[in-house]
């Protein structure tokens, strides 16, 4: 990969007026659409710029707009990780998969989304979630322990899924 495609982030202002939410949302969707269409060069050139815009917006907006920006910021990081993984930059993809502190601090689950929150041992996951989630969560735990991303289909490695 040509790392010069990633350097626009270094030259992008980190202060200034935030990008309007509708424009930021359109930019994030463009990156995700480019990934789906295998236009990785476009996505690789765009996501550093969109990430810079999202970070400025995350520091600028408040209230419900801040929540929306944090959702877009998380999607931008996810898009970056997907594209970097696809172009063979696994180490960079792993770094991009970590959410920015701005996104994490802005996460506020809605009361209707959660019944409860608890840290549990992996052996208890199946008893505390809906049936389709345990294998996904356990695979994520294993991937994190191995410091390596894993590709799953329906919570299983594609080779384990019956044809």
C-alpha positions, 0 to 999 in steps of 0.5 A, spaced: 500 500 500 502 507 498 502 510 505 501 517 502 494 515 501 493 516 509 497 522 510 492 527 508 490 526 515 496 529 518 495 536 514 488 536 515 486 542 520 484 539 527 480 545 529 475 549 526 468 549 524 464 542 524 462 539 518 454 539 518 451 532 520 448 531 513 454 532 509 458 528 514 453 522 514 453 522 506 461 522 506 461 516 511 456 512 507 460 514 501 466 510 504 461 504 506 459 504 499 465 504 496 468 498 500 462 494 498 463 496 491 471 494 492 473 501 490 478 501 496 483 506 493 477 511 493 475 509 500 483 509 502 483 516 500 477 519 503 477 516 510 482 520 513 479 526 511 472 524 513 475 521 520 478 528 521 471 532 520 468 527 524 473 528 530 472 536 529 465 535 529 465 530 536 469 536 539 464 541 537 457 538 537 453 537 544 447 533 546 443 529 541 448 532 535 454 529 539 450 522 539 449 522 532 456 524 531 459 519 535 455 514 531 458 517 525 465 517 528 464 509 530 462 508 523 468 511 520 473 507 524 469 501 522 470 503 515 477 504 515 478 498 519 474 494 513 478 497 508 485 497 511 484 489 512 481 488 505 488 492 502 492 487 506 494 492 512 492 488 518 496 491 523 493 498 521 486 495 521 487 493 528 489 500 530 483 503 526 478 498 530 479 501 536 474 507 538 477 514 539 476 516 546 471 521 543 466 516 541 467 511 547 465 517 552 459 519 548 456 512 548 449 512 551 445 506 551 438 508 551 434 505 557 429 501 552 435 497 549 438 494 555 435 490 560 441 490 564 449 490 564 454 486 567 461 483 566 461 475 566 465 469 565 465 467 558 462 460 560 456 464 562 455 468 556 450 463 553 445 463 559 445 471 558 444 473 551 440 471 545 441 464 542 445 467 536 450 471 540 454 467 544 458 464 538 460 471 536 462 474 542 466 468 544 469 468 537 471 476 539 474 474 545 478 469 542 480 474 536 482 479 542 486 474 546 490 472 539 491 480 537 488 478 530 482 480 527 477 474 524 472 473 519 466 470 521 459 468 517 453 468 522 458 467 528 463 462 525 469 461 520 466 460 513 470 453 513 466 451 519 459 453 515 455 448 512 455 449 504 
